[in-house]
Amino acid sequence: MRVLVTGATGLVAPYVVEAAIGSGCEVVTTARSGGDIKVNLEDFNETKNLVSAVRPDAVVHAAAMTDVERCEADPVSAFHANAFAVHNMALALPMDCHFVYISSDQVYPDKPGPHSEGDEAPVNQYGRSKLAGEWAALTHRRTCVLRTNIFGPSRTTGRSSLSDFMTMSLSSGRPVTLFADVLFSPLHLSTLANLIIEVATRGLTGVFNAGSHGGTSKAEFGLWIARASGMSTSTIDIGISDVITSRAPRPHDMRLNVRRLEDALGRRLPTLQDELNKLKLPIRTEH
């Protein structure tokens, strides 16, 4: 199977490439400023020429504008990157190509979770642009949308995940505020990548939550990283996200109900503790 992976300079793509190659796939990557072929996916002709040149059996669309604050300040750019580019790809793909679109848990409302597919009501421009991207992707008949949240070591220079940020902040001794009122149920990047290749290989279609069981707060997530690696927790301040009134709105509870995906796969998804154990954190002895 030949797989085209967009967003080559992001967090997800390097892991997807590894998983695809490990499954015996041929892989081509693309991004506006990197990858095997540099393409502006917001240009339909460039996108069409890319698809014609690669002739993929599956496309994993991981390209996105993910900075929530930037999306809020510039919604036009957010919708161009997260929806219009997806529309171009969906339009350019042949009917028999499988399309996997990586979406976000921020398409859900600011209500208690875990959230199920069908409950969409984003509260910020990032979430709205990703939901519009889902609609664009689903115009292609062989599409699988995966709504997710991720962590794990970045393999891309200049990009860092939430776990990278927490590890770097804690190891430097800088004060860091972690929110006790923000809940999520993320997957390790390696787990998500293997899941993406699995749904592509099996030809799974539809909209699915892809998360872990037993979500937690971002405060507890950071505290676990500190304790597991032997770092001091003295620089951690447990706070509430609502005190920062200047930032873009966000849902407080982003935990995901993953039953629909489990039913489709015929197996359970991992617990959050399973995913945390994949971090392989360096152990520090000083306190």
Secondary structure as GFF3:
##gff-version 3
##sequence-region A 1 287
A	DSSP	beta_strand	2	6	.	.	.	ID=ss1
A	DSSP	alpha_helix	12	22	.	.	.	ID=ss2
A	DSSP	beta_strand	26	31	.	.	.	ID=ss3
A	DSSP	beta_strand	37	38	.	.	.	ID=ss4
A	DSSP	alpha_helix	44	54	.	.	.	ID=ss5
A	DSSP	beta_strand	58	61	.	.	.	ID=ss6
A	DSSP	alpha_helix	68	73	.	.	.	ID=ss7
A	DSSP	alpha_helix	75	79	.	.	.	ID=ss8
A	DSSP	pi_helix	80	84	.	.	.	ID=ss9
A	DSSP	alpha_helix	85	92	.	.	.	ID=ss10
A	DSSP	beta_strand	98	104	.	.	.	ID=ss11
A	DSSP	three_ten_helix	105	107	.	.	.	ID=ss12
A	DSSP	alpha_helix	125	137	.	.	.	ID=ss13
A	DSSP	beta_strand	143	148	.	.	.	ID=ss14
A	DSSP	beta_strand	150	151	.	.	.	ID=ss15
A	DSSP	alpha_helix	162	172	.	.	.	ID=ss16
A	DSSP	beta_strand	176	179	.	.	.	ID=ss17
A	DSSP	beta_strand	183	184	.	.	.	ID=ss18
A	DSSP	beta_strand	187	188	.	.	.	ID=ss19
A	DSSP	alpha_helix	189	202	.	.	.	ID=ss20
A	DSSP	beta_strand	206	210	.	.	.	ID=ss21
A	DSSP	beta_strand	216	217	.	.	.	ID=ss22
A	DSSP	alpha_helix	218	228	.	.	.	ID=ss23
A	DSSP	beta_strand	236	239	.	.	.	ID=ss24
A	DSSP	three_ten_helix	241	243	.	.	.	ID=ss25
A	DSSP	alpha_helix	259	265	.	.	.	ID=ss26
A	DSSP	alpha_helix	272	276	.	.	.	ID=ss27
A	DSSP	three_ten_helix	277	279	.	.	.	ID=ss28
###
